Amino acid sequence: MQLPLKVEDTEAASMTSFICDQIIDFEAKNHQCRRIFV
């Protein structure tokens, strides 16, 4: 799945943001989030 740089602009953000926040709340969400969903 290819997500935009700014996930907040997509509906998927709901899920992506949530997951990222849960998995990596102590690190750069954007950085890690992209790595997980790349």
mmCIF file as gemmi writes it, N, C-alpha and C atoms, coordinates in Angstrom:
data_model
loop_
_atom_site.group_PDB
_atom_site.id
_atom_site.type_symbol
_atom_site.label_atom_id
_atom_site.label_alt_id
_atom_site.label_comp_id
_atom_site.label_asym_id
_atom_site.label_entity_id
_atom_site.label_seq_id
_atom_site.pdbx_PDB_ins_code
_atom_site.Cartn_x
_atom_site.Cartn_y
_atom_site.Cartn_z
_atom_site.occupancy
_atom_site.B_iso_or_equiv
_atom_site.pdbx_formal_charge
_atom_site.auth_seq_id
_atom_site.auth_asym_id
_atom_site.pdbx_PDB_model_num
ATOM 1 N N . MET Axp A 1 ? 0.845 -1.204 0 1 0 ? 1 A 1
ATOM 2 C CA . MET Axp A 1 ? 0 0 0 1 0 ? 1 A 1
ATOM 3 C C . MET Axp A 1 ? 0.878 1.252 0 1 0 ? 1 A 1
ATOM 4 N N . GLN Axp A 2 ? 0.587 2.182 -0.89 1 0 ? 2 A 1
ATOM 5 C CA . GLN Axp A 2 ? 1.4 3.4 -0.959 1 0 ? 2 A 1
ATOM 6 C C . GLN Axp A 2 ? 0.643 4.563 -0.337 1 0 ? 2 A 1
ATOM 7 N N . LEU Axp A 3 ? 1.151 5.066 0.76 1 0 ? 3 A 1
ATOM 8 C CA . LEU Axp A 3 ? 0.483 6.187 1.427 1 0 ? 3 A 1
ATOM 9 C C . LEU Axp A 3 ? 1.217 7.487 1.156 1 0 ? 3 A 1
ATOM 10 N N . PRO Axp A 4 ? 0.487 8.574 1.103 1 0 ? 4 A 1
ATOM 11 C CA . PRO Axp A 4 ? 1.085 9.891 0.854 1 0 ? 4 A 1
ATOM 12 C C . PRO Axp A 4 ? 1.973 10.315 2.021 1 0 ? 4 A 1
ATOM 13 N N . LEU Axp A 5 ? 2.825 11.284 1.761 1 0 ? 5 A 1
ATOM 14 C CA . LEU Axp A 5 ? 3.72 11.745 2.821 1 0 ? 5 A 1
ATOM 15 C C . LEU Axp A 5 ? 2.915 12.207 4.02 1 0 ? 5 A 1
ATOM 16 N N . LYS Axp A 6 ? 1.822 12.909 3.733 1 0 ? 6 A 1
ATOM 17 C CA . LYS Axp A 6 ? 0.973 13.398 4.819 1 0 ? 6 A 1
ATOM 18 C C . LYS Axp A 6 ? -0.253 12.503 4.925 1 0 ? 6 A 1
ATOM 19 N N . VAL Axp A 7 ? -0.175 11.493 5.736 1 0 ? 7 A 1
ATOM 20 C CA . VAL Axp A 7 ? -1.279 10.544 5.859 1 0 ? 7 A 1
ATOM 21 C C . VAL Axp A 7 ? -2.538 11.221 6.377 1 0 ? 7 A 1
ATOM 22 N N . GLU Axp A 8 ? -2.362 12.288 7.114 1 0 ? 8 A 1
ATOM 23 C CA . GLU Axp A 8 ? -3.518 12.971 7.694 1 0 ? 8 A 1
ATOM 24 C C . GLU Axp A 8 ? -4.475 13.47 6.608 1 0 ? 8 A 1
ATOM 25 N N . ASP Axp A 9 ? -3.988 13.547 5.379 1 0 ? 9 A 1
ATOM 26 C CA . ASP Axp A 9 ? -4.824 14.055 4.287 1 0 ? 9 A 1
ATOM 27 C C . ASP Axp A 9 ? -5.701 12.955 3.693 1 0 ? 9 A 1
ATOM 28 N N . THR Axp A 10 ? -5.48 11.727 4.112 1 0 ? 10 A 1
ATOM 29 C CA . THR Axp A 10 ? -6.256 10.624 3.538 1 0 ? 10 A 1
ATOM 30 C C . THR Axp A 10 ? -7.152 9.982 4.588 1 0 ? 10 A 1
ATOM 31 N N . GLU Axp A 11 ? -8.117 9.233 4.129 1 0 ? 11 A 1
ATOM 32 C CA . GLU Axp A 11 ? -9.02 8.56 5.066 1 0 ? 11 A 1
ATOM 33 C C . GLU Axp A 11 ? -8.264 7.472 5.81 1 0 ? 11 A 1
ATOM 34 N N . ALA Axp A 12 ? -7.295 6.896 5.144 1 0 ? 12 A 1
ATOM 35 C CA . ALA Axp A 12 ? -6.494 5.835 5.752 1 0 ? 12 A 1
ATOM 36 C C . ALA Axp A 12 ? -5.779 6.355 6.993 1 0 ? 12 A 1
ATOM 37 N N . ALA Axp A 13 ? -5.634 7.642 7.072 1 0 ? 13 A 1
ATOM 38 C CA . ALA Axp A 13 ? -4.948 8.254 8.209 1 0 ? 13 A 1
ATOM 39 C C . ALA Axp A 13 ? -5.544 7.73 9.511 1 0 ? 13 A 1
ATOM 40 N N . SER Axp A 14 ? -6.83 7.58 9.533 1 0 ? 14 A 1
ATOM 41 C CA . SER Axp A 14 ? -7.505 7.086 10.731 1 0 ? 14 A 1
ATOM 42 C C . SER Axp A 14 ? -6.832 5.813 11.234 1 0 ? 14 A 1
ATOM 43 N N . MET Axp A 15 ? -6.65 4.865 10.338 1 0 ? 15 A 1
ATOM 44 C CA . MET Axp A 15 ? -6.051 3.6 10.709 1 0 ? 15 A 1
ATOM 45 C C . MET Axp A 15 ? -4.539 3.734 10.854 1 0 ? 15 A 1
ATOM 46 N N . THR Axp A 16 ? -3.904 4.317 9.863 1 0 ? 16 A 1
ATOM 47 C CA . THR Axp A 16 ? -2.456 4.464 9.875 1 0 ? 16 A 1
ATOM 48 C C . THR Axp A 16 ? -1.993 5.226 11.105 1 0 ? 16 A 1
ATOM 49 N N . SER Axp A 17 ? -2.57 6.376 11.294 1 0 ? 17 A 1
ATOM 50 C CA . SER Axp A 17 ? -2.212 7.218 12.429 1 0 ? 17 A 1
ATOM 51 C C . SER Axp A 17 ? -2.336 6.419 13.725 1 0 ? 17 A 1
ATOM 52 N N . PHE Axp A 18 ? -3.46 5.789 13.891 1 0 ? 18 A 1
ATOM 53 C CA . PHE Axp A 18 ? -3.737 5.008 15.096 1 0 ? 18 A 1
ATOM 54 C C . PHE Axp A 18 ? -2.668 3.953 15.332 1 0 ? 18 A 1
ATOM 55 N N . ILE Axp A 19 ? -2.428 3.159 14.301 1 0 ? 19 A 1
ATOM 56 C CA . ILE Axp A 19 ? -1.443 2.08 14.408 1 0 ? 19 A 1
ATOM 57 C C . ILE Axp A 19 ? -0.06 2.646 14.724 1 0 ? 19 A 1
ATOM 58 N N . CYS Axp A 20 ? 0.333 3.647 13.965 1 0 ? 20 A 1
ATOM 59 C CA . CYS Axp A 20 ? 1.65 4.248 14.17 1 0 ? 20 A 1
ATOM 60 C C . CYS Axp A 20 ? 1.769 4.774 15.59 1 0 ? 20 A 1
ATOM 61 N N . ASP Axp A 21 ? 0.738 5.462 16.029 1 0 ? 21 A 1
ATOM 62 C CA . ASP Axp A 21 ? 0.754 6.041 17.362 1 0 ? 21 A 1
ATOM 63 C C . ASP Axp A 21 ? 0.916 4.94 18.409 1 0 ? 21 A 1
ATOM 64 N N . GLN Axp A 22 ? 0.257 3.816 18.177 1 0 ? 22 A 1
ATOM 65 C CA . GLN Axp A 22 ? 0.304 2.711 19.12 1 0 ? 22 A 1
ATOM 66 C C . GLN Axp A 22 ? 1.665 2.014 19.103 1 0 ? 22 A 1
ATOM 67 N N . ILE Axp A 23 ? 2.161 1.769 17.898 1 0 ? 23 A 1
ATOM 68 C CA . ILE Axp A 23 ? 3.43 1.049 17.761 1 0 ? 23 A 1
ATOM 69 C C . ILE Axp A 23 ? 4.624 1.921 18.153 1 0 ? 23 A 1
ATOM 70 N N . ILE Axp A 24 ? 4.658 3.124 17.62 1 0 ? 24 A 1
ATOM 71 C CA . ILE Axp A 24 ? 5.812 3.984 17.882 1 0 ? 24 A 1
ATOM 72 C C . ILE Axp A 24 ? 5.4 5.359 18.369 1 0 ? 24 A 1
ATOM 73 N N . ASP Axp A 25 ? 5.207 5.466 19.636 1 0 ? 25 A 1
ATOM 74 C CA . ASP Axp A 25 ? 4.791 6.748 20.2 1 0 ? 25 A 1
ATOM 75 C C . ASP Axp A 25 ? 6.004 7.482 20.75 1 0 ? 25 A 1
ATOM 76 N N . PHE Axp A 26 ? 7.104 6.76 20.9 1 0 ? 26 A 1
ATOM 77 C CA . PHE Axp A 26 ? 8.321 7.353 21.463 1 0 ? 26 A 1
ATOM 78 C C . PHE Axp A 26 ? 9.287 7.797 20.373 1 0 ? 26 A 1
ATOM 79 N N . GLU Axp A 27 ? 8.95 7.468 19.119 1 0 ? 27 A 1
ATOM 80 C CA . GLU Axp A 27 ? 9.833 7.855 18.003 1 0 ? 27 A 1
ATOM 81 C C . GLU Axp A 27 ? 9.084 8.714 17.006 1 0 ? 27 A 1
ATOM 82 N N . ALA Axp A 28 ? 9.784 9.199 16.01 1 0 ? 28 A 1
ATOM 83 C CA . ALA Axp A 28 ? 9.14 10.031 14.98 1 0 ? 28 A 1
ATOM 84 C C . ALA Axp A 28 ? 8.062 9.226 14.279 1 0 ? 28 A 1
ATOM 85 N N . LYS Axp A 29 ? 6.838 9.561 14.559 1 0 ? 29 A 1
ATOM 86 C CA . LYS Axp A 29 ? 5.72 8.832 13.942 1 0 ? 29 A 1
ATOM 87 C C . LYS Axp A 29 ? 5.848 8.809 12.422 1 0 ? 29 A 1
ATOM 88 N N . ASN Axp A 30 ? 5.995 9.962 11.818 1 0 ? 30 A 1
ATOM 89 C CA . ASN Axp A 30 ? 6.093 10.036 10.355 1 0 ? 30 A 1
ATOM 90 C C . ASN Axp A 30 ? 7.175 9.101 9.831 1 0 ? 30 A 1
ATOM 91 N N . HIS Axp A 31 ? 8.342 9.193 10.431 1 0 ? 31 A 1
ATOM 92 C CA . HIS Axp A 31 ? 9.473 8.39 9.973 1 0 ? 31 A 1
ATOM 93 C C . HIS Axp A 31 ? 9.156 6.908 10.077 1 0 ? 31 A 1
ATOM 94 N N . GLN Axp A 32 ? 8.749 6.475 11.241 1 0 ? 32 A 1
ATOM 95 C CA . GLN Axp A 32 ? 8.459 5.066 11.459 1 0 ? 32 A 1
ATOM 96 C C . GLN Axp A 32 ? 7.217 4.617 10.707 1 0 ? 32 A 1
ATOM 97 N N . CYS Axp A 33 ? 6.203 5.442 10.732 1 0 ? 33 A 1
ATOM 98 C CA . CYS Axp A 33 ? 4.958 5.091 10.043 1 0 ? 33 A 1
ATOM 99 C C . CYS Axp A 33 ? 5.244 4.745 8.591 1 0 ? 33 A 1
ATOM 100 N N . ARG Axp A 34 ? 6.019 5.569 7.951 1 0 ? 34 A 1
ATOM 101 C CA . ARG Axp A 34 ? 6.314 5.322 6.54 1 0 ? 34 A 1
ATOM 102 C C . ARG Axp A 34 ? 7.064 3.999 6.4 1 0 ? 34 A 1
ATOM 103 N N . ARG Axp A 35 ? 7.911 3.717 7.325 1 0 ? 35 A 1
ATOM 104 C CA . ARG Axp A 35 ? 8.692 2.486 7.241 1 0 ? 35 A 1
ATOM 105 C C . ARG Axp A 35 ? 7.766 1.267 7.368 1 0 ? 35 A 1
ATOM 106 N N . ILE Axp A 36 ? 6.818 1.351 8.246 1 0 ? 36 A 1
ATOM 107 C CA . ILE Axp A 36 ? 5.902 0.233 8.468 1 0 ? 36 A 1
ATOM 108 C C . ILE Axp A 36 ? 4.973 0.021 7.282 1 0 ? 36 A 1
ATOM 109 N N . PHE Axp A 37 ? 4.49 1.112 6.727 1 0 ? 37 A 1
ATOM 110 C CA . PHE Axp A 37 ? 3.51 0.999 5.648 1 0 ? 37 A 1
ATOM 111 C C . PHE Axp A 37 ? 4.117 1.15 4.262 1 0 ? 37 A 1
ATOM 112 N N . VAL Axp A 38 ? 5.41 0.974 4.169 1 0 ? 38 A 1
ATOM 113 C CA . VAL Axp A 38 ? 6.051 1.157 2.86 1 0 ? 38 A 1
ATOM 114 C C . VAL Axp A 38 ? 5.878 -0.098 2.007 1 0 ? 38 A 1
